[in-house]
């Protein structure tokens, strides 16, 4: 599964697309497929040094 990860603080250039293993699910877990996601300006402001 693909994810966007960040390994340090900084601007959008520190965001990296990474491949992650699909998590193992327990009896009371669900896995939801996300078609689209977004961030707002406050998220971007908190990420900067």
C-alpha positions, 0 to 999 in steps of 0.5 A, spaced: 500 500 500 502 506 498 503 512 503 506 519 504 511 519 509 515 525 512 522 523 516 523 530 518 520 537 518 520 542 512 516 544 506 513 539 501 519 537 499 520 532 505 514 528 503 516 522 500 511 517 497 513 510 500 510 503 500 508 500 506 506 492 508 498 491 508 497 491 516 494 484 519 487 485 521 484 482 527 477 480 528 474 487 530 479 491 525 477 493 518 481 496 512 478 502 508 480 503 501 482 511 501 480 514 494 483 521 495 485 525 501 487 532 503 490 537 507 489 544 509 493 550 510 494 549 517 497 542 516 502 545 512 504 551 517 505 546 522 510 542 518 514 548 517 520 549 521 
